[in-house]
Amino acid sequence: MAEILQKDGTWVFDGDALRLTPGRDKNVGLLRKTLGELVVPLGALAGVSFEQGKKTGRLRLRLRDGADPLLHATGGRLAEPHDPYQLIVESDRYGVAEYFVDEVRNALLLDQVPTDPVDGYLLPGPAVPLSVSAGDGTAAFDGEHIRLEWNWKTEDAKASAGARSLAMADIIAVEWQPAVGLENGHLRFTVRHAPTKAPPKYDPNAVELWGFKKDPLMALVAAAVQARLPHPARAAATDVQKSGVLTSKEPRPETPSSPVAAEDGHDALLRRLRELGELHRTGVLTDEEFTMAKQAILKRM
């Protein structure tokens, strides 16, 4: 087991999963405090790194694409104090952080955890029921319905329609965008058979955000909804089937025993080698870890 305790939070790795608990320091972001402890299975990880600074360092986890509905819903736009996959490390704990990284990397290698995207969420998303007030409204989600209520700051054109209740079955997409500079952010729901290009300020299915303290909490609502939508990888596969890219008149994929499949497997191993090389160049893998992983792939080729 590896453990690191800091004012910013506590990370514990037991060989199968990482438990990320936010600290109580005033600099810990409101989203992390509200989200609480996260349990990240080893299979959801694509890598881990530690960056040293003069006064503090930073532990970072990199998840496989599609593993976490929160990361998908926010699109990497969470500001540093709210990112649950970063931990600030004091300089006197650098040795512990490096040991922690070694333990996680060794487990990834031993379990041969791939770094490619996944086709199903490996984390459950924020717990429901959930209610957040920010910007020009309040968004509440109970797992089946989203309720949007407006406040005195809402534009009259949007507020005049009254509160909205959206069934989860009618939602086809959710988007969270933080306010950046002079550009306002939003939490927007795309409703089946009711597309709109109206700005969030006037869209009755969107909450406009202005960059205030509670704005990041709307990302939790987005993540909870995203976790209950079809996974992006599966949705993309369904779209391809519906588009008729592959029909019964066209050649079907070769069987695993065919030469084409063998070539595909060879290409996959080559891609894996390139990925390992990139991880090695960026410092995620040590020289020894890179050599061990490369030898294992070469044997399979």
C-alpha positions in Angstrom: 0.0 0.0 0.0 1.2 3.5 -0.8 -0.2 6.6 0.9 0.5 10.3 0.8 -1.1 12.8 3.2 -1.1 16.5 2.4 -3.1 19.7 3.3 -4.4 19.5 -0.2 -5.7 16.0 0.3 -4.9 12.3 0.8 -4.2 9.7 -1.8 -4.1 6.0 -1.0 -3.3 3.2 -3.3 -4.0 -0.4 -2.3 -2.9 -2.2 -5.5 -6.4 -2.3 -7.0 -7.7 1.2 -6.7 -6.8 4.7 -5.6 -8.8 6.6 -3.0 -8.6 10.4 -3.5 -9.8 12.4 -0.5 -9.8 16.2 -0.7 -8.2 18.1 2.1 -9.7 20.8 4.3 -7.2 23.5 3.3 -8.8 26.8 2.2 -7.2 26.5 -1.2 -9.0 23.2 -2.0 -11.6 23.9 -4.7 -15.3 23.8 -3.8 -16.0 21.2 -6.4 -13.5 18.8 -4.9 -14.9 19.3 -1.4 -18.5 18.7 -2.6 -17.5 15.7 -4.7 -15.8 14.1 -1.7 -13.8 10.9 -1.9 -13.2 9.4 -5.3 -12.4 5.7 -5.8 -10.5 5.2 -9.1 -10.0 1.6 -10.2 -6.6 0.8 -11.5 -8.1 -0.2 -14.9 -9.3 3.4 -15.4 -5.7 4.8 -15.2 -3.6 5.7 -18.2 -0.7 7.0 -16.2 0.6 9.0 -13.2 3.3 11.6 -12.9 5.0 13.8 -10.4 6.3 17.3 -11.1 8.7 18.9 -8.6 8.8 22.7 -7.9 10.9 24.9 -5.7 8.3 25.0 -2.9 5.6 22.5 -3.9 5.2 19.7 -6.4 2.2 18.2 -8.1 1.0 14.6 -8.5 -1.2 14.1 -11.5 -3.3 11.1 -12.6 -4.2 10.6 -16.2 -7.3 8.6 -16.9 -8.2 6.6 -20.0 -10.4 8.5 -22.4 -14.1 7.8 -21.6 -13.4 6.3 -18.1 -14.9 9.2 -16.1 -18.2 11.0 -16.9 -16.9 14.1 -15.0 -13.9 14.4 -17.3 -16.0 13.9 -20.3 -18.6 16.4 -19.3 -16.0 19.1 -18.4 -13.7 18.4 -21.4 -10.6 19.2 -19.5 -11.9 22.6 -18.6 -11.8 22.3 -14.8 -9.5 24.9 -13.2 -6.6 23.6 -11.1 -8.2 23.9 -7.6 -11.2 21.9 -8.7 -9.4 19.1 -10.5 -9.7 16.0 -8.4 -6.9 14.3 -10.3 -4.2 16.7 -9.1 -2.6 16.8 -5.6 -0.3 19.6 -4.3 2.7 18.1 -2.5 4.9 19.9 0.0 8.7 19.8 -0.7 9.4 17.7 2.4 7.2 14.9 0.9 8.8 14.6 -2.5 10.3 11.2 -1.6 6.9 9.9 -0.6 5.3 11.2 -3.9 8.0 9.5 -6.0 7.5 6.2 -4.1 3.7 6.6 -4.7 4.3 7.1 -8.4 6.5 4.0 -8.6 4.0 1.8 -6.9 1.2 2.9 -9.2 3.3 2.5 -12.3 4.5 -0.9 -11.3 0.9 -2.0 -10.8 -0.1 -0.7 -14.2 2.8 -2.7 -15.8 2.1 -5.9 -13.8 -1.6 -5.8 -14.6 -0.8 -4.8 -18.2 -3.5 -2.1 -18.1 -3.9 -0.6 -21.6 -3.9 3.1 -22.2 -6.5 3.1 -25.0 -10.0 4.6 -24.6 -12.7 2.6 -23.0 -16.3 1.9 -24.2 -18.0 2.2 -20.8 -17.6 4.5 -17.8 -15.4 3.0 -15.1 -16.4 5.6 -12.5 -20.1 6.2 -11.5 -20.2 9.9 -11.5 -21.5 12.2 -8.7 -24.2 10.9 -6.4 -27.8 12.0 -6.8 -30.1 13.7 -5.8 -28.1 16.8 -6.5 -29.0 20.5 -6.6 -26.9 23.5 -7.5 -27.7 27.2 -7.6 -25.4 29.4 -9.6 -25.6 31.9 -12.4 -29.2 32.7 -13.4 -30.8 29.5 -12.0 -30.9 26.3 -10.0 -30.4 22.9 -11.6 -31.6 19.8 -9.6 -31.2 16.2 -10.7 -32.7 13.1 -9.1 -31.5 10.5 -11.6 -34.6 10.6 -13.7 -35.6 14.3 -14.1 -33.7 17.6 -14.3 -35.5 20.6 -12.9 -34.4 24.1 -13.8 -35.7 27.0 -11.8 -34.9 30.7 -12.4 -33.9 33.6 -10.1 -34.2 37.4 -10.3 -31.1 37.6 -12.6 -32.7 35.5 -15.3 -33.7 37.3 -18.6 -37.5 37.9 -18.7 -37.8 36.0 -22.0 -36.5 32.9 -20.3 -38.1 33.3 -16.9 -41.5 33.9 -18.4 -41.8 30.2 -19.4 -41.4 29.2 -15.7 -39.5 26.3 -14.2 -38.5 23.5 -16.5 -38.7 19.7 -15.9 -36.7 17.6 -18.4 -37.0 13.8 -18.4 -33.7 12.0 -18.6 -35.2 10.0 -21.5 -35.5 13.2 -23.6 -31.9 14.3 -23.0 -29.4 13.5 -25.8 -26.4 15.6 -24.6 -25.2 17.8 -21.8 -22.5 20.5 -21.9 -20.7 22.5 -19.2 -18.6 25.4 -20.1 -16.9 27.7 -17.5 -16.8 31.5 -17.8 -13.5 32.6 -19.4 -12.5 36.2 -19.4 -15.5 38.2 -20.8 -17.2 35.1 -22.1 -19.9 33.7 -19.9 -20.2 30.0 -19.2 -23.2 27.7 -19.1 -24.8 24.4 -18.3 -26.8 23.3 -21.3 -29.0 20.3 -22.0 -29.8 19.2 -25.6 -33.4 18.0 -25.7 -34.6 15.5 -28.2 -36.7 17.0 -31.0 -36.1 20.5 -29.6 -32.7 21.8 -30.9 -31.9 25.4 -30.4 -29.1 27.8 -31.3 -30.2 30.5 -28.8 -27.5 31.8 -26.4 -27.7 30.3 -22.9 -29.0 33.7 -21.7 -32.2 33.0 -23.6 -32.2 29.2 -23.8 -34.8 27.7 -21.4 -32.8 24.5 -21.3 -29.6 26.2 -20.2 -28.2 27.9 -17.1 -25.9 30.9 -17.8 -22.8 31.1 -15.6 -20.8 34.3 -14.9 -17.6 33.0 -13.3 -18.7 33.1 -9.6 -17.6 30.7 -6.8 -20.4 28.1 -7.3 -20.1 27.8 -11.1 -17.9 24.7 -11.0 -20.6 22.8 -9.0 -22.7 22.9 -12.1 -20.1 20.5 -13.6 -21.3 17.9 -11.0 -24.8 18.1 -12.4 -23.4 17.8 -15.9 -21.4 14.7 -14.9 -24.3 13.0 -13.1 -26.4 13.4 -16.2 -23.6 12.3 -18.5 -23.1 9.1 -16.5 -26.7 8.2 -17.4 -26.4 8.9 -21.1 -25.1 6.3 -23.6 -21.3 6.2 -23.5 -19.8 8.3 -26.3 -18.0 5.3 -27.8 -21.1 3.2 -28.0 -23.1 6.2 -29.3 -20.6 6.7 -32.0 -20.7 3.1 -33.0 -24.5 3.3 -33.2 -24.3 6.4 -35.4 -22.0 4.5 -37.8 -24.4 1.6 -38.0 -27.4 3.9 -38.6 -25.5 5.8 -41.3 -25.3 2.6 -43.3 -21.5 2.7 -43.5 -21.6 -1.1 -43.1 -24.4 -2.9 -44.9 -25.2 -6.5 -45.5 -24.0 -6.1 -49.1 -20.6 -4.9 -48.1 -17.7 -7.2 -47.0 -17.9 -8.1 -43.3 -14.8 -7.7 -41.1 -12.3 -10.6 -41.4 -12.3 -13.3 -38.7 -9.5 -13.2 -36.1 -7.8 -16.1 -37.9 -7.6 -14.2 -41.2 -4.4 -12.5 -42.5 -6.1 -9.1 -42.2 -6.8 -9.6 -38.6 -3.2 -10.7 -38.0 -2.0 -7.5 -39.6 -4.4 -5.5 -37.4 -3.0 -7.2 -34.3 0.5 -6.4 -35.5 -0.4 -2.8 -36.0 -2.0 -2.6 -32.6 1.3 -3.8 -31.0 3.2 -1.2 -33.0 0.8 1.5 -31.8 1.4 0.2 -28.3 5.1 0.5 -28.7 4.7 4.1 -29.9 2.5 4.9 -26.9 5.1 3.5 -24.6 7.8 5.5 -26.3 5.7 8.7 -25.8 5.1 7.8 -22.1 8.9 7.3 -21.7 9.7 10.6 -23.4 7.3 12.5 -21.2 8.7 10.9 -18.0 5.6 8.8 -17.1 7.7 5.6 -17.5 11.2 5.2 -16.1 14.0 3.6 -18.3 13.5 0.3 -16.5 9.7 0.3 -16.8 9.9 1.2 -20.5 12.4 -1.6 -21.2 10.3 -4.2 -19.4 7.1 -3.2 -21.2 8.8 -3.0 -24.6 10.3 -6.5 -24.2 6.9 -7.9 -23.3 5.4 -6.4 -26.5 8.3 -7.6 -28.7 7.7 -11.2 -27.4 4.1 -11.0 -28.5 5.2 -9.9 -32.0 
